[in-house]
Amino acid sequence: MAKAKTVFFCKECGYEASKWMGQCPGCKQWGTFTEEPVVKKKTAGHTNLVNAVPELLSEVTASEDQRIFTGIEEFDRVLGGGIVIGSLVLVGGDPGIGKSTLLLQMCKELSDKEIKILYVSGEESLKQIKMRADRLGEFKGELLLLSETNLDSIEDTIRKLMPQIVIIDSIQTMYKEEIGAAPGSVSQVRETTGILMHLAKGLGVSIFIVGHVTKEGVVAGPRVLEHMVDTVLYFEGESKASYRILRAVKNRFGSTNEIGVFEMQDKGLVEVNNPSEFMLQGKPEGEPGSVVTASMEGTRPILVEVQALICQTNFNMPRRTAAGTDYNRVNLLMAVLEKRLGIQMSGMDAYINVAGGMKINEPSLDLAIVMAILSSYKNRSLDSKTLCFGEIGLTGEVRAVNMAQQRVIEASKMGYNVVILPQINKENIGNANVKLIGIRNIKEIVNLIS
């Protein structure tokens, strides 16, 4: 019996090759190729759902009326102002993070507005979905449920019912009979997503796809999907923490890097309208090594606490630990402190933490990290109503950051009286309700720690 013909796919980017290779030529990752059967293509190809007729750019009309508001402000913010009709959206995240709960809450809000929704689940039975829905509250409108994994059957149902919103939970469980590979494989995920994309664009149906990723991030599905969908949303958060962050990393219809903050409660996800207040809960008062900074997430300023612990090492090589920020950036800043301020930290262990589990990599965090390190090293606390932000260069200069005005306004709203910032930013800010202290070099911050 002849052996079925197979090809090799990269699990990271979907690159196709006729033989196994150690390194993928597309994404340069090692050990990502997997062998799968050849996809049997239909001779007729995909059916054209829309007659392709060229149109003049001046004659094409686009308006904000083509968006559907979900009723969840944080969700609408991340989407760019609501759901775009005919869009294909991927919602990814770790297992159990709350992806299905968020989408079911969205269905609840939209069904109350008499919007026709089809929820397709390949992982749960209809009774399990009903149990989760009862926990979220009463559904006043109609929500159509379908427990199916065969994409041909799902496609026929969508064409017959013509819903406005479709939820696919999850894409790893969907399969097409013509493809010999198992559900969740690269070829299955790529083919099924392509069919859903044609349905969304041709029928004007907004489709949400749930994509699972393991804790190691090795599942290929969501990574291949990112190149095919219109919007990529990632649900982040620590499993033991109550808050969740919905982050847009790709959005053809709005701004990227926007975030929505939610809190997981017994009855589902609750919006956090003031993330700064939420992130600063439990902040110690008057303790050395604790500094508050203002970080920008998209267009929203969020105040977070940066903590540092500097202590004498017991080993030949001091230990460096960074949680919530870039480890290499912390080492760089400590080298700047040693060189420019003459502080010997070669015999000190350094532990840096962004409280609350936030992950921040923007340069404006530099000044807060340096001040927290100095505060812990000198065992002297910074005033509890003082906030700081700024980027630090290798020569010790404090460089300007973007959107300084919004950061200062957020600090004022949260009751902070003093803001330490780069001198260039101070000169460009008009009247402020807080005291502004502009600095040009890190040597000037030594006297600010009492």
N, C-alpha and C positions, 0 to 999 in steps of 0.2 A: 504494500500500500504506500502510495506516494506521501511524503511528508508535507504538511501544510506549509506554504511559504510564509515566512515571518520577516519582520523588519525590526530595527532597534530605534527606540524613542528615548530622548533625554527627559527625565522626570522633572527637571527644573524649567526648561524653556520649550520643550516639545520638538527639538531638532530631530530630524529623521535621517537614519543612515542604514546602509545595507549590511553593515557588520558592526560588531561591538568595538567600542573605542574607550580608552581609559579616560580621556579628557574630551569634553564636549567642545566642538569648534564654535558653537554659538555663544554659550554663556561662560565657557572656560572653567566649568566645574568638573571635579573628578568623581568617577564612580557613579555617574547618574544614569547610565544607559540601561534600559530594560528591554527584553525581547517580547514582542507581541505579534499576533497574527496580522496579516495584511487585511486592511479594510476593503470589503467588496463594494465597489462603487456602482451605483446604478447608471445605466447607459444614458438615461435621460437627464441625469444630474438633478439639481434642486429645481423645484418648480418656481418660476418667477411669479411672485405674488403681486407685484406691482409692475406695470408697464413702464420701462425706463425711458422717459422722454426728457431731453435736455431743456432746461429753463434758464432764462436770464437771471443774473443775480439781483438785478433791480426789481424783478417781478416776484421774487420769493419773499413771502411775508412770514414774520416770526414775532410772536407776542408772548408775554408772560401768562396769558390766559391758557396756554398749553400745559400748565402745571396743575397738579392736584395737591392740595395741602392736606397733610396727614393728620393734623390736629395735635401733633407732638412737636413743639417748637424746636427742641434740640435736634430732632431728626430732620426737620425741614431745613434747619441751618446748615447741617452737614451736606444735605442733598443740593444745596444752592438755592433754596427757596421753595422746595416742594418736588413732587414726582413729575418728571417730564414724560408726557405721553409718548409711548413707543420706545421707551428706554429699557436697557438691559443692565441691571444692577447686581453686583456681586457683594454679598455680605459674608466675610470670612472671620475666623476667630477660633480659639481653642475650644475643644469639646466642653460643653456645659457652661460656657461663658454667658449665655443669654441671648443668642441669635434668634432662636425660634420664639422665645418669649417676646422680644422686641417686635418681631414681624407680626405676631399674633395680636399684640397690643395695637399695632398700626391697623390691622384688619378690623379690630373692634371700633376704632375711631372712624374709619372710612365706611364701614357697614352702617353705622349710625347715620351717615349722610346719604344712604341709599345708593352707594357705589357698589357695583357688582364685582365680587371678588371670588376667585377660585384658589383654594389652598390645597396644593398637592403635596402629600407626604409619602415618602418611600421608606421611612424609618419607623413611624408610629401608626398605630391603628386609629380608626375614627374615635373610638372610646377614649384612647389616651389623649387625643387632641381635645376632646370634650372636657376631660378632667382639668386640663390646663386652662381652657377657656373659662370654666366655672370659677377657677381661682382668681382670674383677672377681673371678673365682674360680669354683669349682664350684657349680652349682645342684643341690642335693640333691632338692628337690621338683619339682613340675610347674609350668611357666609356659607359658600358652597365648599364642601370637603370632599377630597378624593384621595384614597389610599391606593397608589399605583406606582409601578416602577417602569413599565413598558412605555417608552416615549411615543410610539405610534398611537397607542390608545390615548395618551395624554394630548397629543396633537389633535386627534379627532374630537376630543372633548372640548378643547379650546375653540376650535373652528365652529363647533355646534352651539356652544353657550355664548361665545363672544364676550367674555368678561373684560372689565377695564383693568383689573389688577390680577396678576397670577403670581403665586408664591411656589417655588420649587424647593422642597426641603427633603433631601439635599441632592446636589448634582452628582455626588459620588455613588448614589444608589440607582440612578437612572441608566437604562441601557437601551440599545437599539438592536433588534434581532439580526440585522444584516452584518453586524460586526461580531467577529468571533471572540474578541477579548472580553475579559471579565468586567463587570461594573466597577467604576472607579479608576480604570486604567486610563492612560494618556489618550489612546485612540478613542475610547468610549466618551470620555469627558469632552474632548475636542469636537467630536462629531455631534453629540447631543447639544452642546452649547451653540454650535453653528446653526442647528435647526431652530433652537429657541430664538436666536438672533433674527433669523428670517421671519419667524412668527411675530416678534415684537415690532420689527420695522414694517412688515407687510400689512399686519392687521391693526396696527396702532395700539397694541396691548403693552402695558408696562409690566415687565417680568422681573421679579426678585429671585436670585439664585443664592442658596445657602451653600457655602463651601467650607468643608472641615479641614483643619490643619492639625497635625499632631504637635505635641509639645516640642519635639525636635525640629518641626518645620520641614519634614522630608516628603510629605505628600505632594505629588506633582499637580494635582487638580487645580487648586486655587492659583498657582503660579502661572500655569498655562492660560487660565481664564483671564488673567489681568490684561492680556493683550487683545482679547476679543470683546470684552464688555465695555459699556459706556462709563460706568462708575464703579469704583472699588472702595468698599467700606470695610474697615477692620474694627472688630469689637475687641477691646483690650481691657485688662484688669487682672489683678491678683485674685486667685481663687479664694483666698481667705479674707480679702478686702470687700467691703460692701459696695464700693463705687465701681462703675464701668465707664470707659471712654470709647465713644464711637468716633473713629478718625477716617477722614476721606484722604486717600493717597492717590486717587485718580478720579477726575470728574470732568467730563466733556461739557457739562452744562453749568459749572460753577467753580468756585475757588477750591483749590486743594489745600490740604493741611488744616481744614476746619475741623473742629472737634465738638462733640456733644457729650455732656457729662450726665450720667444717670447713677442712681443708687438702687441696689437690689434689695427689695423688701419682700415680705410674705406674699403680697398681692401683685408682684411683678416689679417692673422698673419704674422708678419715679424720677422725673426730671430734677436736676440740680440747677436752679436758676442763678445761684451765686456760688460758682466753684471756688472762688478765693476763700470765702468764709468756710466752706466745707473742707478745703485742704489744710486750713490753719487750725482746725479743731484739735485741742490737746497740746498746743504749742507751749513749751515751758517759758516762764517769765524770768528774765534775769539770769539765765544759765549761759556759761561760756560755750562757745562753739555753735551757737544758734543764730542764724541770720536769715532774714526774709528778703526775697527778691521778687521781681515782676517778670514773668515769662510771657511771651506772645505765642498763642496757639491759633494760627490763622489770623483772624481779625480781632480775637478776644484776648485781653490781658488776664492772666491768672497769677495770683500771688501764691508762692510756695515757700516752704522753709528748707533751707540748706543747713545740714548739720555736719560738724567735723569733730573728730576725736583724735587728738595727738598725744601719744604717750611713749615712754621710753621702751625701746625694743629689747627683747631678751635673746635675739638671734643675731648672727653675723650679718644677715641681709634683712633690712627692715621690710615690714609688710605694708603693702598698699592695697586698699580696697575701695571701690567706687560702686555705689548702688544708685541707679537713676540717672547717671551721667556717664560721659566717656572716660574710661579708665586712663587712656593715654593723655587726655587733656589734663587730668588731675596731676599726672607726673610732670607734664610740661609746666604747669603753674607752680608746682613745688620747686622745680629747677629755677624758675624765674625768681622766686622768693630767696633762694639760697644765693643766687648770683647778684641780685640787685639790692637786697636788704641785708645780706650777710648773715642770715639766720641758718644755722647748721641743723639740717633735718636728716642727715645721713644716719643718725642713730635713733630716729623716731619712727614708730609705726603711725600710719595715717589711715583713718577710716572716714570716708565721705559718703553722705547719704542725703538723697532728696526725699524728705518725709512725705508719707502718703502713698508711696509707690509710683509717683510720676516719673516718667522718663523724658529728660530734657537734654538736648544736645546743642541748643543755640548758644552763640558766643557770649550773650549778655549775662550768662550765669557765672562768668569768670570772676567778676569782682566779688560776688557773694561767696564763692568758694574760697578765695584768698582771704577775705575778712573772717570767714568762719575758721579757717586754719590758724590765722593769727590770734583770734579770740581764744581758741582752745590752747594754743601754744603758750600764750601769756596768762591763761587762766583769768581773763578779764572779759566781762560780758559787754555786749553792745546794747545801747538803749532799746527797749522793747518797742518803741514807736518809730524806729528808724528802719528805712528800707534802702536797698542799694541795687544797682545794676550797671553793667558796663563790660566791655571786652578788653582784655589785657594782651598786649603784644609781648614779644620776646625781649624787647629792651625795657620793659616795665611801664610803657606808656598805656594810658587808659583811653581806648578808642571809642568813638561814638557808635551807638546802636540805632536801629530803626524803630519808628513808632514810639519814641520816648514820651510824647505828649499823652498818649493813651495810657502808658504805664503810670505816669504821675497822677493822672485823673483817678485811676483805679486805686492807687495808694491812698489818695485823699478820701475816697469813698469808704475805705476800710479803716479809717481813723488814724493813719500814720501821719506824723507831724514833720518828719525830716526825711528827705530823699537824697542819697548820695549817688551821683551820676557823673558821666564824663562832662568836662567843661564845655565841649562843643555842643552837646545836647542842651546844657543849661542856657547857653547864649541864644539858642533857637526857640526856647520855650518862653511864652509870654507870662502873663500874670498867673500865679499858681496859689492854691490855698494851703500849700505846705512850704516849709523852708527847704530850699535847694542848695546843696553843697556840691560845687563842681570841682573835680580833681583832674589833673593831667598825668600824674605818675603815681605808682603804688607807694612811693615813699611818703606821700601825703596822707595815706590812710592809717599810718602807725599812730599818729596823735589822735585819731578819731575813736580809737578803742580805749575807753577809760579804764 
